[in-house]
Amino acid sequence: MANVMFIFPGQGSQYKGMGKDLVEKSRSAQDVYDKASSVLGYDISELSFTDKHNEINLTKFTQPVLMTHQIACYEYFSELCDNDPNPMLLAGHSLGEYTALVISGSVSFEEGLELVSERGKLMGKHGSGSMLAIPFNKDETEDIISKSNCEVATVNQMKQTVVGGSDEDIAELENRLTNDYPRKKSIKLKTEGAFHTSLMIKAAEEFKQCLGQTEFKQMKAPVLSNFSSEIHKIDGSKSSELLYNQLFKPVNWLGCMDTASKMEVEIIIEFGGGIGEGTPPNEKRPNLEGITKKNFRNLKSEVIYVPAINTSTIEEASKLNYQ
């Protein structure tokens, strides 16, 4: 294949009805959902497709729902490509890094689900505070928040940084930004806490035990670390440490894309999730496309971006010539 990278989105890309189109079309996707329900002990198909009890946005459910959808999208794509997808690089945004490790072969789907299920439960249990996306680069952001208790949580792109802090500190920061930068728009994120900040340290410490009990194996393709923005050691020996740090320290997506650019990635395929006001899967658009394209443009690199987030886009993606 050409220099192809597979990427997987994080929280915020979930929606009621995700995956229903896949299981109606693909036996392999149905198998993914059946296996996930067996591992998790609840009907993840019902939760994903109908969300009768309005639980899909609870972190403890969001994370396994997203991983299951991402793997189902990948399996349908793989089925259409004669089971021969061969990416040169894998990456995921926050939760998506776990899916990337599953696709790499470092952990099984079952092991990955158990990890993100426990991660989601702990993040929901210990979550506190809020997150705010602001239109400034990392250095500018650090200067703006230097006199507050807020922290950088995610560096998405050159001009978008997410900060986290207590509800009171974020509210105070919002007011200050409105007064000092009236033409700049900040966006409050819908999360159960200030993820990827020190407010997650208790969740990270409890999750460390779960990570320590997981055997991360040799990878078939390299995976980028959100924490270091470099690739995991291919033998998996540092993955537990990297994932522990990822939970309470910033996600550097811009850094990951810089690494991908230097590795001369030419095509990016995004698997799973979806955003947009349309309700059915075929009206959704890929979560990471906008920020990732901007990152590559700013890094002076050209990249072809391909969504694989529902049956129609997966079928189109499988027809492309990656040679």
C-alpha positions in Angstrom: 0.0 0.0 0.0 1.0 3.7 -0.3 2.0 5.4 2.9 -1.4 5.0 4.6 -2.3 5.8 8.2 -5.4 4.6 10.0 -6.8 6.9 12.7 -9.5 6.6 15.3 -11.4 9.4 17.0 -12.1 9.9 20.7 -15.1 11.0 22.8 -17.4 13.5 21.2 -17.8 11.3 18.1 -20.6 9.1 19.5 -24.2 9.3 18.5 -27.4 7.3 18.9 -27.8 4.9 16.0 -24.1 4.4 15.3 -23.3 0.9 13.9 -26.9 -0.1 13.0 -26.2 0.3 9.3 -23.0 -1.9 9.6 -24.7 -4.9 11.3 -27.5 -4.8 8.7 -24.9 -5.1 5.9 -22.0 -7.1 7.4 -21.7 -10.4 9.2 -18.3 -9.4 10.5 -19.6 -6.2 12.0 -22.5 -8.2 13.7 -19.8 -10.5 15.1 -18.0 -7.5 16.5 -21.1 -6.3 18.4 -21.9 -9.8 19.6 -18.4 -10.3 21.0 -18.5 -6.9 22.6 -21.8 -7.6 24.4 -20.4 -10.9 25.6 -17.2 -9.2 27.0 -19.0 -6.2 28.6 -22.0 -8.0 30.0 -24.6 -5.7 28.5 -26.2 -5.3 25.1 -24.0 -2.8 23.4 -26.0 -3.1 20.2 -29.1 -1.8 22.0 -27.1 1.0 23.7 -25.5 2.0 20.4 -28.5 1.7 18.1 -31.4 3.0 20.3 -29.9 4.3 23.5 -33.3 3.9 25.3 -32.0 5.1 28.6 -29.8 8.0 27.4 -26.6 6.5 28.4 -24.4 6.8 25.4 -22.8 10.0 26.6 -21.8 8.6 29.9 -18.1 8.1 29.8 -18.3 4.5 31.1 -20.4 3.6 28.1 -19.1 6.1 25.5 -15.6 4.5 25.4 -16.6 0.9 24.7 -19.4 2.1 22.3 -16.8 4.0 20.3 -14.2 1.2 20.3 -16.8 -1.3 19.2 -18.0 1.0 16.3 -14.4 1.7 15.2 -13.5 -2.0 15.1 -16.8 -2.9 13.3 -15.9 -0.2 10.7 -12.4 -1.6 10.3 -13.7 -5.2 10.0 -16.2 -4.3 7.3 -13.4 -2.4 5.4 -11.0 -5.3 5.9 -13.7 -7.7 4.6 -14.2 -5.6 1.4 -10.4 -5.3 0.9 -10.0 -9.1 1.0 -8.7 -9.0 4.6 -5.5 -7.3 3.5 -5.3 -3.8 4.9 -1.7 -2.9 5.7 -1.2 0.5 7.2 2.3 1.9 7.7 1.1 3.8 10.8 -1.8 3.9 13.3 -3.0 6.6 15.7 -6.0 7.5 17.8 -7.2 10.6 19.6 -7.4 9.8 23.4 -9.7 6.8 23.5 -8.8 6.1 19.9 -5.3 5.2 20.8 -6.6 2.0 22.4 -8.3 1.0 19.2 -5.1 1.7 17.3 -3.3 -0.7 19.7 -6.0 -3.4 19.0 -5.6 -3.0 15.2 -1.8 -3.2 15.7 -2.2 -6.6 17.4 -0.6 -5.4 20.6 -3.8 -6.3 22.5 -6.9 -8.3 21.5 -10.3 -6.7 20.9 -11.5 -8.3 24.1 -8.5 -6.9 26.1 -8.9 -3.5 24.5 -12.6 -3.4 25.5 -11.9 -4.4 29.1 -9.3 -1.6 29.3 -11.5 1.1 27.9 -14.5 -0.1 29.9 -12.5 0.2 33.1 -10.9 3.5 32.0 -14.4 4.9 31.2 -15.8 3.8 34.6 -12.8 5.4 36.5 -12.9 8.6 34.5 -16.7 8.9 35.1 -16.3 8.0 38.8 -13.5 10.4 39.6 -14.2 13.0 36.9 -14.6 16.6 38.1 -14.2 20.0 36.4 -14.7 21.1 32.8 -12.9 21.5 29.5 -12.7 24.5 27.2 -11.4 24.6 23.6 -9.8 28.0 22.8 -8.4 29.3 19.5 -4.8 29.9 20.6 -1.6 27.9 20.2 0.0 26.0 23.1 2.4 28.8 24.1 -0.3 31.5 23.9 -2.6 29.3 25.9 0.0 28.7 28.6 0.5 32.4 28.9 -3.2 33.1 29.1 -3.8 30.5 31.9 -0.6 31.1 33.8 -2.4 33.0 36.5 -5.2 30.5 36.8 -5.5 26.9 38.0 -6.4 25.7 34.6 -4.1 23.3 32.6 -3.5 22.5 29.0 -5.3 19.2 28.3 -5.1 18.7 24.5 -3.1 20.4 21.7 -5.3 19.7 18.7 -3.8 22.0 16.2 -1.6 25.1 15.9 -4.5 27.4 16.8 -6.7 25.2 19.0 -5.8 24.1 22.5 -8.1 22.5 25.0 -7.7 23.5 28.7 -9.2 21.9 31.8 -9.8 22.9 35.3 -12.5 23.1 38.0 -15.9 24.3 37.0 -15.2 27.6 38.8 -11.8 28.1 37.2 -13.1 27.3 33.7 -16.1 29.7 34.1 -13.7 32.4 35.3 -11.5 31.8 32.3 -14.4 31.9 29.9 -15.4 35.3 31.3 -11.9 36.6 31.0 -11.5 35.4 27.4 -14.8 37.1 26.4 -13.6 40.4 27.9 -10.0 40.2 26.6 -10.6 38.6 23.2 -14.2 39.4 22.2 -13.6 38.3 18.6 -12.3 34.8 19.6 -14.7 32.0 20.1 -14.2 29.4 22.8 -16.2 26.2 23.1 -17.2 24.4 26.3 -16.8 20.7 25.8 -19.4 18.2 27.0 -17.3 15.9 29.2 -17.7 14.4 32.7 -14.5 16.0 33.9 -11.3 17.8 33.0 -9.7 14.8 31.1 -5.9 14.7 30.5 -5.2 17.1 33.5 -4.1 16.5 37.0 -7.8 16.3 38.0 -7.6 12.8 36.5 -4.7 11.6 38.7 -6.9 9.5 41.0 -8.4 7.7 38.0 -5.0 7.2 36.5 -3.6 5.7 39.7 -6.4 3.2 39.9 -6.2 2.5 36.2 -2.5 1.8 36.5 -3.2 -1.6 38.1 -5.4 -2.6 35.2 -2.7 -1.6 32.7 -0.1 -3.5 34.7 -2.2 -6.7 34.3 -2.3 -6.3 30.5 0.3 -7.9 28.3 1.1 -5.5 25.4 2.5 -7.7 22.6 4.6 -7.1 19.5 2.9 -4.7 17.1 2.3 -5.4 13.4 2.3 -1.7 12.7 3.6 1.2 14.7 1.2 3.2 16.9 1.6 6.9 17.8 1.4 7.9 21.5 -0.8 10.8 22.4 1.5 11.5 25.4 4.9 11.4 23.7 3.8 12.1 20.1 6.3 9.4 19.1 5.6 5.8 18.3 5.2 3.2 21.0 8.0 0.7 21.4 7.1 -1.9 18.8 7.5 -4.7 21.4 4.8 -3.1 23.6 7.2 -2.7 26.6 6.4 1.0 27.2 2.7 1.0 26.3 1.4 0.7 29.8 3.5 3.7 31.0 2.4 5.8 27.9 -1.3 5.0 28.5 -1.0 5.8 32.2 0.5 9.2 31.4 -2.1 9.9 28.7 -4.9 9.8 31.2 -3.8 12.8 33.3 -1.3 14.6 31.0 -2.0 16.5 27.7 -2.9 14.8 24.4 -0.5 16.1 21.8 -2.4 15.5 18.5 -0.5 18.2 16.7 2.7 16.5 17.7 1.4 13.1 16.5 0.5 14.7 13.1 4.0 16.3 12.9 5.5 12.8 13.4 3.2 11.3 10.8 4.1 14.1 8.4 7.8 13.4 8.9 7.2 9.7 8.2 5.7 10.9 4.8 2.1 9.7 5.3 0.2 10.3 2.1 -3.3 8.9 2.9 -5.3 9.0 6.1 -8.3 6.8 6.7 -10.5 7.7 9.7 -12.5 4.8 11.2 -15.6 5.1 13.3 -17.6 7.7 15.1 -19.3 10.7 13.4 -20.3 14.2 14.0 -23.0 16.6 12.5 -26.6 17.4 13.0 -28.0 14.7 10.7 -29.4 11.7 12.6 -28.7 8.7 10.3 -25.1 7.4 9.9 -24.9 8.4 6.3 -25.4 12.0 7.3 -22.4 12.1 9.6 -18.9 13.4 8.8 -15.6 12.3 10.3 -14.7 13.8 13.6 -11.0 14.4 13.1 -10.9 15.5 9.5 -10.9 19.2 10.0 -8.2 19.5 12.6 -6.0 16.8 10.9 -6.2 18.5 7.5 -5.3 21.8 9.0 -2.4 20.3 10.8 -1.0 18.8 7.6 -1.5 22.1 5.7 0.3 24.0 8.5 3.1 21.4 8.4 3.4 22.0 4.6 2.4 18.5 3.8 -0.2 17.1 1.4 -2.5 14.3 2.5 -5.5 12.6 1.1 -8.2 12.2 3.7 -10.7 9.2 3.5 -13.6 8.7 5.9 -14.6 5.1 6.8 -17.4 5.8 9.3 -20.5 4.2 7.9 -21.4 1.6 5.2 -21.4 4.1 2.3 -18.0 5.7 3.1 -16.4 2.3 4.0 -17.6 0.9 0.6 -16.1 4.0 -1.2 -12.9 3.7 0.8 -12.4 0.1 -0.1 -12.6 0.9 -3.8 -9.6 3.3 -3.7 -6.3 2.1 -5.2 -3.7 2.4 -2.4 -0.9 1.0 -4.4 
